[in-house]
Amino acid sequence: MTATVETPQQTNVRQQVLVLYLASSALDARVVGWSTYDGTGATHPTTGDSDVPPYATGLDALKDGWRLFQASQLNPPYPGHEYDVSFLKHEFFFEKLVTV
């Protein structure tokens, strides 16, 4: 009698990344900018492909299962530069792990 060895089906996990720029450092602040990246290759989002953010707030993304893994540091502006226009400073990175 020959023994049959079953090999478990290989699971491929890929990362999806969501970058939200919020109006303030609070997660319940409104989204003012965003980017998405899909490590599964199923979608190919590009900058400016939607006028509507994927979520209204960072908290909404958490409620939908996105995991927060980075928030930008809160650095005070240099004196005299409080009203300079620059990068969006309230940046939050979220991820979802997806099985493909």
mmCIF file as gemmi writes it, N, C-alpha and C atoms, coordinates in Angstrom:
data_model
loop_
_atom_site.group_PDB
_atom_site.id
_atom_site.type_symbol
_atom_site.label_atom_id
_atom_site.label_alt_id
_atom_site.label_comp_id
_atom_site.label_asym_id
_atom_site.label_entity_id
_atom_site.label_seq_id
_atom_site.pdbx_PDB_ins_code
_atom_site.Cartn_x
_atom_site.Cartn_y
_atom_site.Cartn_z
_atom_site.occupancy
_atom_site.B_iso_or_equiv
_atom_site.pdbx_formal_charge
_atom_site.auth_seq_id
_atom_site.auth_asym_id
_atom_site.pdbx_PDB_model_num
ATOM 1 N N . MET Axp A 1 ? 0.845 -1.167 0 1 0 ? 1 A 1
ATOM 2 C CA . MET Axp A 1 ? 0 0 0 1 0 ? 1 A 1
ATOM 3 C C . MET Axp A 1 ? 0.896 1.238 0 1 0 ? 1 A 1
ATOM 4 N N . THR Axp A 2 ? 0.573 2.208 -0.839 1 0 ? 2 A 1
ATOM 5 C CA . THR Axp A 2 ? 1.351 3.429 -0.97 1 0 ? 2 A 1
ATOM 6 C C . THR Axp A 2 ? 0.668 4.553 -0.215 1 0 ? 2 A 1
ATOM 7 N N . ALA Axp A 3 ? 1.437 5.264 0.579 1 0 ? 3 A 1
ATOM 8 C CA . ALA Axp A 3 ? 0.884 6.391 1.329 1 0 ? 3 A 1
ATOM 9 C C . ALA Axp A 3 ? 0.834 7.618 0.44 1 0 ? 3 A 1
ATOM 10 N N . THR Axp A 4 ? -0.264 8.345 0.493 1 0 ? 4 A 1
ATOM 11 C CA . THR Axp A 4 ? -0.42 9.581 -0.261 1 0 ? 4 A 1
ATOM 12 C C . THR Axp A 4 ? -0.138 10.751 0.669 1 0 ? 4 A 1
ATOM 13 N N . VAL Axp A 5 ? 0.745 11.593 0.237 1 0 ? 5 A 1
ATOM 14 C CA . VAL Axp A 5 ? 1.08 12.77 1.036 1 0 ? 5 A 1
ATOM 15 C C . VAL Axp A 5 ? 0.366 13.972 0.439 1 0 ? 5 A 1
ATOM 16 N N . GLU Axp A 6 ? -0.451 14.583 1.249 1 0 ? 6 A 1
ATOM 17 C CA . GLU Axp A 6 ? -1.163 15.773 0.789 1 0 ? 6 A 1
ATOM 18 C C . GLU Axp A 6 ? -0.345 17.011 1.154 1 0 ? 6 A 1
ATOM 19 N N . THR Axp A 7 ? -0.182 17.876 0.186 1 0 ? 7 A 1
ATOM 20 C CA . THR Axp A 7 ? 0.5 19.138 0.456 1 0 ? 7 A 1
ATOM 21 C C . THR Axp A 7 ? -0.549 20.229 0.599 1 0 ? 7 A 1
ATOM 22 N N . PRO Axp A 8 ? -0.416 21.032 1.624 1 0 ? 8 A 1
ATOM 23 C CA . PRO Axp A 8 ? -1.405 22.103 1.8 1 0 ? 8 A 1
ATOM 24 C C . PRO Axp A 8 ? -1.319 23.095 0.64 1 0 ? 8 A 1
ATOM 25 N N . GLN Axp A 9 ? -2.473 23.601 0.261 1 0 ? 9 A 1
ATOM 26 C CA . GLN Axp A 9 ? -2.516 24.592 -0.807 1 0 ? 9 A 1
ATOM 27 C C . GLN Axp A 9 ? -1.76 25.837 -0.349 1 0 ? 9 A 1
ATOM 28 N N . GLN Axp A 10 ? -0.873 26.298 -1.186 1 0 ? 10 A 1
ATOM 29 C CA . GLN Axp A 10 ? -0.072 27.46 -0.829 1 0 ? 10 A 1
ATOM 30 C C . GLN Axp A 10 ? -0.959 28.703 -0.809 1 0 ? 10 A 1
ATOM 31 N N . THR Axp A 11 ? -0.867 29.443 0.278 1 0 ? 11 A 1
ATOM 32 C CA . THR Axp A 11 ? -1.63 30.675 0.415 1 0 ? 11 A 1
ATOM 33 C C . THR Axp A 11 ? -0.732 31.847 0.07 1 0 ? 11 A 1
ATOM 34 N N . ASN Axp A 12 ? -1.193 32.677 -0.849 1 0 ? 12 A 1
ATOM 35 C CA . ASN Axp A 12 ? -0.451 33.872 -1.225 1 0 ? 12 A 1
ATOM 36 C C . ASN Axp A 12 ? -1.138 35.085 -0.615 1 0 ? 12 A 1
ATOM 37 N N . VAL Axp A 13 ? -0.451 35.735 0.274 1 0 ? 13 A 1
ATOM 38 C CA . VAL Axp A 13 ? -0.983 36.921 0.928 1 0 ? 13 A 1
ATOM 39 C C . VAL Axp A 13 ? -0.297 38.137 0.333 1 0 ? 13 A 1
ATOM 40 N N . ARG Axp A 14 ? -1.101 39.107 -0.043 1 0 ? 14 A 1
ATOM 41 C CA . ARG Axp A 14 ? -0.583 40.346 -0.61 1 0 ? 14 A 1
ATOM 42 C C . ARG Axp A 14 ? -1.097 41.524 0.215 1 0 ? 14 A 1
ATOM 43 N N . GLN Axp A 15 ? -0.37 42.614 0.129 1 0 ? 15 A 1
ATOM 44 C CA . GLN Axp A 15 ? -0.703 43.802 0.905 1 0 ? 15 A 1
ATOM 45 C C . GLN Axp A 15 ? -1.353 44.859 0.017 1 0 ? 15 A 1
ATOM 46 N N . GLN Axp A 16 ? -2.423 45.445 0.524 1 0 ? 16 A 1
ATOM 47 C CA . GLN Axp A 16 ? -3.015 46.627 -0.086 1 0 ? 16 A 1
ATOM 48 C C . GLN Axp A 16 ? -2.735 47.791 0.865 1 0 ? 16 A 1
ATOM 49 N N . VAL Axp A 17 ? -2.354 48.923 0.303 1 0 ? 17 A 1
ATOM 50 C CA . VAL Axp A 17 ? -1.98 50.083 1.116 1 0 ? 17 A 1
ATOM 51 C C . VAL Axp A 17 ? -2.891 51.254 0.762 1 0 ? 17 A 1
ATOM 52 N N . LEU Axp A 18 ? -3.333 51.935 1.791 1 0 ? 18 A 1
ATOM 53 C CA . LEU Axp A 18 ? -4.178 53.114 1.66 1 0 ? 18 A 1
ATOM 54 C C . LEU Axp A 18 ? -3.493 54.246 2.417 1 0 ? 18 A 1
ATOM 55 N N . VAL Axp A 19 ? -3.233 55.347 1.743 1 0 ? 19 A 1
ATOM 56 C CA . VAL Axp A 19 ? -2.627 56.518 2.374 1 0 ? 19 A 1
ATOM 57 C C . VAL Axp A 19 ? -3.693 57.609 2.411 1 0 ? 19 A 1
ATOM 58 N N . LEU Axp A 20 ? -4.017 58.047 3.605 1 0 ? 20 A 1
ATOM 59 C CA . LEU Axp A 20 ? -5.008 59.116 3.764 1 0 ? 20 A 1
ATOM 60 C C . LEU Axp A 20 ? -4.338 60.34 4.365 1 0 ? 20 A 1
ATOM 61 N N . TYR Axp A 21 ? -4.63 61.485 3.782 1 0 ? 21 A 1
ATOM 62 C CA . TYR Axp A 21 ? -4.182 62.767 4.317 1 0 ? 21 A 1
ATOM 63 C C . TYR Axp A 21 ? -5.416 63.422 4.931 1 0 ? 21 A 1
ATOM 64 N N . LEU Axp A 22 ? -5.346 63.708 6.223 1 0 ? 22 A 1
ATOM 65 C CA . LEU Axp A 22 ? -6.504 64.225 6.941 1 0 ? 22 A 1
ATOM 66 C C . LEU Axp A 22 ? -6.348 65.72 7.221 1 0 ? 22 A 1
ATOM 67 N N . ALA Axp A 23 ? -7.478 66.379 7.502 1 0 ? 23 A 1
ATOM 68 C CA . ALA Axp A 23 ? -7.487 67.816 7.762 1 0 ? 23 A 1
ATOM 69 C C . ALA Axp A 23 ? -6.771 68.175 9.062 1 0 ? 23 A 1
ATOM 70 N N . SER Axp A 24 ? -6.657 67.215 9.971 1 0 ? 24 A 1
ATOM 71 C CA . SER Axp A 24 ? -5.925 67.44 11.221 1 0 ? 24 A 1
ATOM 72 C C . SER Axp A 24 ? -5.316 66.113 11.652 1 0 ? 24 A 1
ATOM 73 N N . SER Axp A 25 ? -4.684 66.096 12.812 1 0 ? 25 A 1
ATOM 74 C CA . SER Axp A 25 ? -4.041 64.879 13.291 1 0 ? 25 A 1
ATOM 75 C C . SER Axp A 25 ? -5.012 63.876 13.898 1 0 ? 25 A 1
ATOM 76 N N . ALA Axp A 26 ? -6.273 64.22 14.02 1 0 ? 26 A 1
ATOM 77 C CA . ALA Axp A 26 ? -7.274 63.32 14.595 1 0 ? 26 A 1
ATOM 78 C C . ALA Axp A 26 ? -7.787 62.343 13.533 1 0 ? 26 A 1
ATOM 79 N N . LEU Axp A 27 ? -7.899 61.083 13.895 1 0 ? 27 A 1
ATOM 80 C CA . LEU Axp A 27 ? -8.363 60.067 12.934 1 0 ? 27 A 1
ATOM 81 C C . LEU Axp A 27 ? -9.795 60.299 12.467 1 0 ? 27 A 1
ATOM 82 N N . ASP Axp A 28 ? -10.574 61.054 13.227 1 0 ? 28 A 1
ATOM 83 C CA . ASP Axp A 28 ? -11.948 61.32 12.786 1 0 ? 28 A 1
ATOM 84 C C . ASP Axp A 28 ? -12.06 62.615 11.982 1 0 ? 28 A 1
ATOM 85 N N . ALA Axp A 29 ? -10.918 63.19 11.59 1 0 ? 29 A 1
ATOM 86 C CA . ALA Axp A 29 ? -10.926 64.382 10.728 1 0 ? 29 A 1
ATOM 87 C C . ALA Axp A 29 ? -11.226 63.959 9.292 1 0 ? 29 A 1
ATOM 88 N N . ARG Axp A 30 ? -11.707 64.904 8.489 1 0 ? 30 A 1
ATOM 89 C CA . ARG Axp A 30 ? -12.088 64.576 7.109 1 0 ? 30 A 1
ATOM 90 C C . ARG Axp A 30 ? -10.854 64.333 6.238 1 0 ? 30 A 1
ATOM 91 N N . VAL Axp A 31 ? -11.034 63.484 5.245 1 0 ? 31 A 1
ATOM 92 C CA . VAL Axp A 31 ? -9.971 63.163 4.295 1 0 ? 31 A 1
ATOM 93 C C . VAL Axp A 31 ? -9.85 64.298 3.288 1 0 ? 31 A 1
ATOM 94 N N . VAL Axp A 32 ? -8.616 64.798 3.085 1 0 ? 32 A 1
ATOM 95 C CA . VAL Axp A 32 ? -8.38 65.867 2.112 1 0 ? 32 A 1
ATOM 96 C C . VAL Axp A 32 ? -7.533 65.394 0.929 1 0 ? 32 A 1
ATOM 97 N N . GLY Axp A 33 ? -6.946 64.213 1.039 1 0 ? 33 A 1
ATOM 98 C CA . GLY Axp A 33 ? -6.153 63.637 -0.042 1 0 ? 33 A 1
ATOM 99 C C . GLY Axp A 33 ? -5.936 62.159 0.23 1 0 ? 33 A 1
ATOM 100 N N . TRP Axp A 34 ? -5.653 61.394 -0.814 1 0 ? 34 A 1
ATOM 101 C CA . TRP Axp A 34 ? -5.497 59.951 -0.638 1 0 ? 34 A 1
ATOM 102 C C . TRP Axp A 34 ? -4.738 59.335 -1.804 1 0 ? 34 A 1
ATOM 103 N N . SER Axp A 35 ? -4.185 58.144 -1.531 1 0 ? 35 A 1
ATOM 104 C CA . SER Axp A 35 ? -3.545 57.306 -2.549 1 0 ? 35 A 1
ATOM 105 C C . SER Axp A 35 ? -3.811 55.862 -2.173 1 0 ? 35 A 1
ATOM 106 N N . THR Axp A 36 ? -3.941 55.002 -3.167 1 0 ? 36 A 1
ATOM 107 C CA . THR Axp A 36 ? -4.105 53.579 -2.907 1 0 ? 36 A 1
ATOM 108 C C . THR Axp A 36 ? -3.111 52.795 -3.746 1 0 ? 36 A 1
ATOM 109 N N . TYR Axp A 37 ? -2.677 51.681 -3.197 1 0 ? 37 A 1
ATOM 110 C CA . TYR Axp A 37 ? -1.734 50.792 -3.879 1 0 ? 37 A 1
ATOM 111 C C . TYR Axp A 37 ? -2.198 49.366 -3.652 1 0 ? 37 A 1
ATOM 112 N N . ASP Axp A 38 ? -2.248 48.578 -4.716 1 0 ? 38 A 1
ATOM 113 C CA . ASP Axp A 38 ? -2.782 47.225 -4.636 1 0 ? 38 A 1
ATOM 114 C C . ASP Axp A 38 ? -1.694 46.204 -4.96 1 0 ? 38 A 1
ATOM 115 N N . GLY Axp A 39 ? -1.173 45.558 -3.934 1 0 ? 39 A 1
ATOM 116 C CA . GLY Axp A 39 ? -0.138 44.548 -4.104 1 0 ? 39 A 1
ATOM 117 C C . GLY Axp A 39 ? -0.625 43.267 -4.739 1 0 ? 39 A 1
ATOM 118 N N . THR Axp A 40 ? -1.951 43.124 -4.895 1 0 ? 40 A 1
ATOM 119 C CA . THR Axp A 40 ? -2.475 41.925 -5.554 1 0 ? 40 A 1
ATOM 120 C C . THR Axp A 40 ? -2.36 42.038 -7.071 1 0 ? 40 A 1
ATOM 121 N N . GLY Axp A 41 ? -2.249 43.263 -7.571 1 0 ? 41 A 1
ATOM 122 C CA . GLY Axp A 41 ? -2.212 43.479 -9.013 1 0 ? 41 A 1
ATOM 123 C C . GLY Axp A 41 ? -3.583 43.453 -9.663 1 0 ? 41 A 1
ATOM 124 N N . ALA Axp A 42 ? -4.636 43.286 -8.857 1 0 ? 42 A 1
ATOM 125 C CA . ALA Axp A 42 ? -5.998 43.212 -9.4 1 0 ? 42 A 1
ATOM 126 C C . ALA Axp A 42 ? -6.493 44.572 -9.888 1 0 ? 42 A 1
ATOM 127 N N . THR Axp A 43 ? -6.025 45.644 -9.258 1 0 ? 43 A 1
ATOM 128 C CA . THR Axp A 43 ? -6.417 46.983 -9.677 1 0 ? 43 A 1
ATOM 129 C C . THR Axp A 43 ? -5.159 47.815 -9.878 1 0 ? 43 A 1
ATOM 130 N N . HIS Axp A 44 ? -5.286 48.885 -10.631 1 0 ? 44 A 1
ATOM 131 C CA . HIS Axp A 44 ? -4.162 49.767 -10.916 1 0 ? 44 A 1
ATOM 132 C C . HIS Axp A 44 ? -4.577 51.223 -10.71 1 0 ? 44 A 1
ATOM 133 N N . PRO Axp A 45 ? -4.811 51.597 -9.447 1 0 ? 45 A 1
ATOM 134 C CA . PRO Axp A 45 ? -5.243 52.976 -9.185 1 0 ? 45 A 1
ATOM 135 C C . PRO Axp A 45 ? -4.147 53.969 -9.522 1 0 ? 45 A 1
ATOM 136 N N . THR Axp A 46 ? -4.561 55.146 -9.947 1 0 ? 46 A 1
ATOM 137 C CA . THR Axp A 46 ? -3.608 56.213 -10.244 1 0 ? 46 A 1
ATOM 138 C C . THR Axp A 46 ? -4.068 57.498 -9.569 1 0 ? 46 A 1
ATOM 139 N N . THR Axp A 47 ? -3.157 58.419 -9.434 1 0 ? 47 A 1
ATOM 140 C CA . THR Axp A 47 ? -3.467 59.7 -8.817 1 0 ? 47 A 1
ATOM 141 C C . THR Axp A 47 ? -4.535 60.423 -9.631 1 0 ? 47 A 1
ATOM 142 N N . GLY Axp A 48 ? -5.527 60.942 -8.941 1 0 ? 48 A 1
ATOM 143 C CA . GLY Axp A 48 ? -6.571 61.717 -9.607 1 0 ? 48 A 1
ATOM 144 C C . GLY Axp A 48 ? -7.613 60.892 -10.321 1 0 ? 48 A 1
ATOM 145 N N . ASP Axp A 49 ? -7.699 59.581 -10.032 1 0 ? 49 A 1
ATOM 146 C CA . ASP Axp A 49 ? -8.685 58.76 -10.734 1 0 ? 49 A 1
ATOM 147 C C . ASP Axp A 49 ? -10.067 58.819 -10.099 1 0 ? 49 A 1
ATOM 148 N N . SER Axp A 50 ? -10.214 59.614 -9.039 1 0 ? 50 A 1
ATOM 149 C CA . SER Axp A 50 ? -11.518 59.778 -8.413 1 0 ? 50 A 1
ATOM 150 C C . SER Axp A 50 ? -11.576 61.129 -7.702 1 0 ? 50 A 1
ATOM 151 N N . ASP Axp A 51 ? -12.74 61.744 -7.744 1 0 ? 51 A 1
ATOM 152 C CA . ASP Axp A 51 ? -12.949 62.999 -7.024 1 0 ? 51 A 1
ATOM 153 C C . ASP Axp A 51 ? -13.49 62.762 -5.621 1 0 ? 51 A 1
ATOM 154 N N . VAL Axp A 52 ? -13.846 61.514 -5.343 1 0 ? 52 A 1
ATOM 155 C CA . VAL Axp A 52 ? -14.442 61.164 -4.059 1 0 ? 52 A 1
ATOM 156 C C . VAL Axp A 52 ? -13.459 60.292 -3.286 1 0 ? 52 A 1
ATOM 157 N N . PRO Axp A 53 ? -13.125 60.678 -2.049 1 0 ? 53 A 1
ATOM 158 C CA . PRO Axp A 53 ? -12.193 59.851 -1.28 1 0 ? 53 A 1
ATOM 159 C C . PRO Axp A 53 ? -12.8 58.485 -0.96 1 0 ? 53 A 1
ATOM 160 N N . PRO Axp A 54 ? -11.966 57.471 -0.765 1 0 ? 54 A 1
ATOM 161 C CA . PRO Axp A 54 ? -12.488 56.136 -0.459 1 0 ? 54 A 1
ATOM 162 C C . PRO Axp A 54 ? -13.189 56.08 0.893 1 0 ? 54 A 1
ATOM 163 N N . TYR Axp A 55 ? -12.839 56.982 1.799 1 0 ? 55 A 1
ATOM 164 C CA . TYR Axp A 55 ? -13.471 57.066 3.121 1 0 ? 55 A 1
ATOM 165 C C . TYR Axp A 55 ? -13.578 58.537 3.49 1 0 ? 55 A 1
ATOM 166 N N . ALA Axp A 56 ? -14.552 58.875 4.295 1 0 ? 56 A 1
ATOM 167 C CA . ALA Axp A 56 ? -14.734 60.259 4.736 1 0 ? 56 A 1
ATOM 168 C C . ALA Axp A 56 ? -13.714 60.636 5.803 1 0 ? 56 A 1
ATOM 169 N N . THR Axp A 57 ? -13.32 59.665 6.636 1 0 ? 57 A 1
ATOM 170 C CA . THR Axp A 57 ? -12.362 59.901 7.716 1 0 ? 57 A 1
ATOM 171 C C . THR Axp A 57 ? -11.43 58.692 7.835 1 0 ? 57 A 1
ATOM 172 N N . GLY Axp A 58 ? -10.352 58.861 8.585 1 0 ? 58 A 1
ATOM 173 C CA . GLY Axp A 58 ? -9.475 57.739 8.881 1 0 ? 58 A 1
ATOM 174 C C . GLY Axp A 58 ? -10.165 56.706 9.749 1 0 ? 58 A 1
ATOM 175 N N . LEU Axp A 59 ? -11.024 57.163 10.631 1 0 ? 59 A 1
ATOM 176 C CA . LEU Axp A 59 ? -11.776 56.254 11.492 1 0 ? 59 A 1
ATOM 177 C C . LEU Axp A 59 ? -12.675 55.337 10.666 1 0 ? 59 A 1
ATOM 178 N N . ASP Axp A 60 ? -13.265 55.862 9.597 1 0 ? 60 A 1
ATOM 179 C CA . ASP Axp A 60 ? -14.099 55.033 8.713 1 0 ? 60 A 1
ATOM 180 C C . ASP Axp A 60 ? -13.283 53.917 8.086 1 0 ? 60 A 1
ATOM 181 N N . ALA Axp A 61 ? -12.026 54.19 7.732 1 0 ? 61 A 1
ATOM 182 C CA . ALA Axp A 61 ? -11.155 53.15 7.174 1 0 ? 61 A 1
ATOM 183 C C . ALA Axp A 61 ? -10.889 52.061 8.211 1 0 ? 61 A 1
ATOM 184 N N . LEU Axp A 62 ? -10.658 52.455 9.466 1 0 ? 62 A 1
ATOM 185 C CA . LEU Axp A 62 ? -10.463 51.471 10.536 1 0 ? 62 A 1
ATOM 186 C C . LEU Axp A 62 ? -11.703 50.597 10.706 1 0 ? 62 A 1
ATOM 187 N N . LYS Axp A 63 ? -12.86 51.221 10.675 1 0 ? 63 A 1
ATOM 188 C CA . LYS Axp A 63 ? -14.115 50.476 10.839 1 0 ? 63 A 1
ATOM 189 C C . LYS Axp A 63 ? -14.338 49.486 9.702 1 0 ? 63 A 1
ATOM 190 N N . ASP Axp A 64 ? -13.745 49.756 8.536 1 0 ? 64 A 1
ATOM 191 C CA . ASP Axp A 64 ? -13.895 48.873 7.379 1 0 ? 64 A 1
ATOM 192 C C . ASP Axp A 64 ? -12.807 47.792 7.329 1 0 ? 64 A 1
ATOM 193 N N . GLY Axp A 65 ? -11.982 47.707 8.358 1 0 ? 65 A 1
ATOM 194 C CA . GLY Axp A 65 ? -11.011 46.633 8.427 1 0 ? 65 A 1
ATOM 195 C C . GLY Axp A 65 ? -9.59 46.989 8.036 1 0 ? 65 A 1
ATOM 196 N N . TRP Axp A 66 ? -9.337 48.236 7.662 1 0 ? 66 A 1
ATOM 197 C CA . TRP Axp A 66 ? -7.97 48.652 7.363 1 0 ? 66 A 1
ATOM 198 C C . TRP Axp A 66 ? -7.211 48.775 8.676 1 0 ? 66 A 1
ATOM 199 N N . ARG Axp A 67 ? -5.95 48.356 8.666 1 0 ? 67 A 1
ATOM 200 C CA . ARG Axp A 67 ? -5.109 48.423 9.859 1 0 ? 67 A 1
ATOM 201 C C . ARG Axp A 67 ? -4.173 49.621 9.741 1 0 ? 67 A 1
ATOM 202 N N . LEU Axp A 68 ? -4.192 50.486 10.752 1 0 ? 68 A 1
ATOM 203 C CA . LEU Axp A 68 ? -3.311 51.65 10.765 1 0 ? 68 A 1
ATOM 204 C C . LEU Axp A 68 ? -1.913 51.195 11.161 1 0 ? 68 A 1
ATOM 205 N N . PHE Axp A 69 ? -0.908 51.539 10.348 1 0 ? 69 A 1
ATOM 206 C CA . PHE Axp A 69 ? 0.441 51.15 10.738 1 0 ? 69 A 1
ATOM 207 C C . PHE Axp A 69 ? 1.424 52.309 10.766 1 0 ? 69 A 1
ATOM 208 N N . GLN Axp A 70 ? 1.02 53.475 10.364 1 0 ? 70 A 1
ATOM 209 C CA . GLN Axp A 70 ? 1.925 54.622 10.495 1 0 ? 70 A 1
ATOM 210 C C . GLN Axp A 70 ? 1.141 55.918 10.449 1 0 ? 70 A 1
ATOM 211 N N . ALA Axp A 71 ? 1.528 56.828 11.307 1 0 ? 71 A 1
ATOM 212 C CA . ALA Axp A 71 ? 0.99 58.186 11.296 1 0 ? 71 A 1
ATOM 213 C C . ALA Axp A 71 ? 2.177 59.136 11.331 1 0 ? 71 A 1
ATOM 214 N N . SER Axp A 72 ? 2.062 60.254 10.648 1 0 ? 72 A 1
ATOM 215 C CA . SER Axp A 72 ? 3.182 61.194 10.593 1 0 ? 72 A 1
ATOM 216 C C . SER Axp A 72 ? 3.389 61.867 11.949 1 0 ? 72 A 1
ATOM 217 N N . GLN Axp A 73 ? 4.618 62.269 12.192 1 0 ? 73 A 1
ATOM 218 C CA . GLN Axp A 73 ? 4.936 62.983 13.42 1 0 ? 73 A 1
ATOM 219 C C . GLN Axp A 73 ? 4.281 64.358 13.412 1 0 ? 73 A 1
ATOM 220 N N . LEU Axp A 74 ? 3.961 64.825 14.589 1 0 ? 74 A 1
ATOM 221 C CA . LEU Axp A 74 ? 3.413 66.17 14.724 1 0 ? 74 A 1
ATOM 222 C C . LEU Axp A 74 ? 4.555 67.108 15.095 1 0 ? 74 A 1
ATOM 223 N N . ASN Axp A 75 ? 5.044 67.814 14.107 1 0 ? 75 A 1
ATOM 224 C CA . ASN Axp A 75 ? 6.124 68.773 14.323 1 0 ? 75 A 1
ATOM 225 C C . ASN Axp A 75 ? 5.559 70.181 14.203 1 0 ? 75 A 1
ATOM 226 N N . PRO Axp A 76 ? 5.863 71.04 15.172 1 0 ? 76 A 1
ATOM 227 C CA . PRO Axp A 76 ? 5.374 72.417 15.076 1 0 ? 76 A 1
ATOM 228 C C . PRO Axp A 76 ? 6.091 73.155 13.951 1 0 ? 76 A 1
ATOM 229 N N . PRO Axp A 77 ? 5.412 74.09 13.311 1 0 ? 77 A 1
ATOM 230 C CA . PRO Axp A 77 ? 6.075 74.869 12.253 1 0 ? 77 A 1
ATOM 231 C C . PRO Axp A 77 ? 7.165 75.749 12.838 1 0 ? 77 A 1
ATOM 232 N N . TYR Axp A 78 ? 8.151 76.022 12.026 1 0 ? 78 A 1
ATOM 233 C CA . TYR Axp A 78 ? 9.218 76.932 12.414 1 0 ? 78 A 1
ATOM 234 C C . TYR Axp A 78 ? 8.607 78.325 12.583 1 0 ? 78 A 1
ATOM 235 N N . PRO Axp A 79 ? 8.994 79.044 13.626 1 0 ? 79 A 1
ATOM 236 C CA . PRO Axp A 79 ? 8.412 80.378 13.862 1 0 ? 79 A 1
ATOM 237 C C . PRO Axp A 79 ? 8.495 81.27 12.613 1 0 ? 79 A 1
ATOM 238 N N . GLY Axp A 80 ? 7.364 81.892 12.291 1 0 ? 80 A 1
ATOM 239 C CA . GLY Axp A 80 ? 7.279 82.742 11.117 1 0 ? 80 A 1
ATOM 240 C C . GLY Axp A 80 ? 6.817 82.004 9.871 1 0 ? 80 A 1
ATOM 241 N N . HIS Axp A 81 ? 6.679 80.673 9.96 1 0 ? 81 A 1
ATOM 242 C CA . HIS Axp A 81 ? 6.266 79.868 8.8 1 0 ? 81 A 1
ATOM 243 C C . HIS Axp A 81 ? 4.962 79.116 9.069 1 0 ? 81 A 1
ATOM 244 N N . GLU Axp A 82 ? 4.183 79.609 9.991 1 0 ? 82 A 1
ATOM 245 C CA . GLU Axp A 82 ? 2.94 78.931 10.373 1 0 ? 82 A 1
ATOM 246 C C . GLU Axp A 82 ? 1.939 78.821 9.229 1 0 ? 82 A 1
ATOM 247 N N . TYR Axp A 83 ? 1.998 79.727 8.267 1 0 ? 83 A 1
ATOM 248 C CA . TYR Axp A 83 ? 1.001 79.744 7.187 1 0 ? 83 A 1
ATOM 249 C C . TYR Axp A 83 ? 1.6 79.418 5.82 1 0 ? 83 A 1
ATOM 250 N N . ASP Axp A 84 ? 2.815 78.886 5.799 1 0 ? 84 A 1
ATOM 251 C CA . ASP Axp A 84 ? 3.418 78.466 4.532 1 0 ? 84 A 1
ATOM 252 C C . ASP Axp A 84 ? 2.657 77.272 3.961 1 0 ? 84 A 1
ATOM 253 N N . VAL Axp A 85 ? 2.551 77.237 2.647 1 0 ? 85 A 1
ATOM 254 C CA . VAL Axp A 85 ? 1.926 76.099 1.973 1 0 ? 85 A 1
ATOM 255 C C . VAL Axp A 85 ? 3.028 75.084 1.672 1 0 ? 85 A 1
ATOM 256 N N . SER Axp A 86 ? 2.759 73.833 2.001 1 0 ? 86 A 1
ATOM 257 C CA . SER Axp A 86 ? 3.775 72.799 1.83 1 0 ? 86 A 1
ATOM 258 C C . SER Axp A 86 ? 3.07 71.461 1.625 1 0 ? 86 A 1
ATOM 259 N N . PHE Axp A 87 ? 3.721 70.387 2.019 1 0 ? 87 A 1
ATOM 260 C CA . PHE Axp A 87 ? 3.15 69.047 1.899 1 0 ? 87 A 1
ATOM 261 C C . PHE Axp A 87 ? 1.973 68.882 2.859 1 0 ? 87 A 1
ATOM 262 N N . LEU Axp A 88 ? 1.178 67.861 2.625 1 0 ? 88 A 1
ATOM 263 C CA . LEU Axp A 88 ? 0.073 67.555 3.538 1 0 ? 88 A 1
ATOM 264 C C . LEU Axp A 88 ? 0.666 66.792 4.715 1 0 ? 88 A 1
ATOM 265 N N . LYS Axp A 89 ? 0.591 67.371 5.894 1 0 ? 89 A 1
ATOM 266 C CA . LYS Axp A 89 ? 1.354 66.819 7.012 1 0 ? 89 A 1
ATOM 267 C C . LYS Axp A 89 ? 0.622 65.778 7.855 1 0 ? 89 A 1
ATOM 268 N N . HIS Axp A 90 ? -0.664 65.642 7.735 1 0 ? 90 A 1
ATOM 269 C CA . HIS Axp A 90 ? -1.392 64.673 8.564 1 0 ? 90 A 1
ATOM 270 C C . HIS Axp A 90 ? -1.632 63.407 7.742 1 0 ? 90 A 1
ATOM 271 N N . GLU Axp A 91 ? -0.554 62.638 7.575 1 0 ? 91 A 1
ATOM 272 C CA . GLU Axp A 91 ? -0.532 61.478 6.689 1 0 ? 91 A 1
ATOM 273 C C . GLU Axp A 91 ? -0.663 60.199 7.517 1 0 ? 91 A 1
ATOM 274 N N . PHE Axp A 92 ? -1.583 59.322 7.1 1 0 ? 92 A 1
ATOM 275 C CA . PHE Axp A 92 ? -1.816 58.06 7.797 1 0 ? 92 A 1
ATOM 276 C C . PHE Axp A 92 ? -1.738 56.922 6.794 1 0 ? 92 A 1
ATOM 277 N N . PHE Axp A 93 ? -0.969 55.89 7.11 1 0 ? 93 A 1
ATOM 278 C CA . PHE Axp A 93 ? -0.85 54.709 6.259 1 0 ? 93 A 1
ATOM 279 C C . PHE Axp A 93 ? -1.66 53.564 6.849 1 0 ? 93 A 1
ATOM 280 N N . PHE Axp A 94 ? -2.472 52.938 6.011 1 0 ? 94 A 1
ATOM 281 C CA . PHE Axp A 94 ? -3.29 51.797 6.403 1 0 ? 94 A 1
ATOM 282 C C . PHE Axp A 94 ? -2.944 50.618 5.499 1 0 ? 94 A 1
ATOM 283 N N . GLU Axp A 95 ? -3.206 49.409 5.983 1 0 ? 95 A 1
ATOM 284 C CA . GLU Axp A 95 ? -2.995 48.231 5.151 1 0 ? 95 A 1
ATOM 285 C C . GLU Axp A 95 ? -4.115 47.229 5.357 1 0 ? 95 A 1
ATOM 286 N N . LYS Axp A 96 ? -4.315 46.412 4.33 1 0 ? 96 A 1
ATOM 287 C CA . LYS Axp A 96 ? -5.145 45.214 4.407 1 0 ? 96 A 1
ATOM 288 C C . LYS Axp A 96 ? -4.312 44.091 3.833 1 0 ? 96 A 1
ATOM 289 N N . LEU Axp A 97 ? -4.367 42.937 4.467 1 0 ? 97 A 1
ATOM 290 C CA . LEU Axp A 97 ? -3.722 41.751 3.93 1 0 ? 97 A 1
ATOM 291 C C . LEU Axp A 97 ? -4.794 40.927 3.227 1 0 ? 97 A 1
ATOM 292 N N . VAL Axp A 98 ? -4.553 40.615 1.962 1 0 ? 98 A 1
ATOM 293 C CA . VAL Axp A 98 ? -5.547 39.956 1.125 1 0 ? 98 A 1
ATOM 294 C C . VAL Axp A 98 ? -4.967 38.65 0.6 1 0 ? 98 A 1
ATOM 295 N N . THR Axp A 99 ? -5.737 37.587 0.677 1 0 ? 99 A 1
ATOM 296 C CA . THR Axp A 99 ? -5.316 36.302 0.136 1 0 ? 99 A 1
ATOM 297 C C . THR Axp A 99 ? -5.702 36.238 -1.335 1 0 ? 99 A 1
ATOM 298 N N . VAL Axp A 100 ? -4.716 35.918 -2.18 1 0 ? 100 A 1
ATOM 299 C CA . VAL Axp A 100 ? -4.98 35.807 -3.629 1 0 ? 100 A 1
ATOM 300 C C . VAL Axp A 100 ? -4.805 34.39 -4.096 1 0 ? 100 A 1
